[in-house]
Amino acid sequence: MQNPDNFISGAVETYSDTIYKIAYNITCNREDALDVCQDVFLRLIKNKHKIRDDSHLKAWLIRTCINCAKSNVSQSYKKHRVPIENADRLSYCDSHDSMIDLVFRLPEKYRTVIHLFYYDRLDISEIANILSLTKSGVKSRLARGRTMLKDIIEKENYV
C-alpha cells in the first residue's frame, strides 16, 4: 500500500467524479450529492486499512456512496421538504445528455442500475457485487428500466 496521503488524494482525484454522479443520481440534488461525496471520502480516510487493491477500492467507494446517498435521502427532514423544480442538472456531466432527464424519472432501484451500467460502464457482475444482487437481478432491473424508459419516450413522443 502506498503513502496514506497519496492513497487518499489519488482516490479523490480518480473517483470523485464517479462518486458525485452516483450520489446525484440517487439524491437528485447537487448540494446533497456533494455532502455524500464528502462523507464517502471521510469514510475512506477512516477505513483505508480495509482496502485490499484498486478494484476493491472502486467497489468499496461505489457501495459506500450508494449507502450514504440512500441514508441522505431517507433522513426524515428530507422526506418532508419540497424539491426545487428548477434543479441544475447540467452540472451532472460535462455534456448534457437529454437521456439523463428521462433516467431521473425512473424509480431509484432502476435508475441506479442503469447509471452504473451505461454511465459508469460497469459490467453486470460488478454491479451485482456492488449492489449485493444476483446477476439475474441486475439483468432484470436493467430490462425493466429499459422498458420504463421506452414507455416514457413513446408516451412523450421523444422519437
Secondary structure as UniProt FT lines:
FT   HELIX           4..27
FT   HELIX           30..47
FT   HELIX           48..50
FT   HELIX           54..74
FT   HELIX           76..79
FT   TURN            85..86
FT   HELIX           90..92
FT   HELIX           98..103
FT   TURN            104..105
FT   HELIX           108..114
FT   HELIX           115..119
FT   HELIX           124..131
FT   HELIX           135..155
FT   TURN            156..157
//
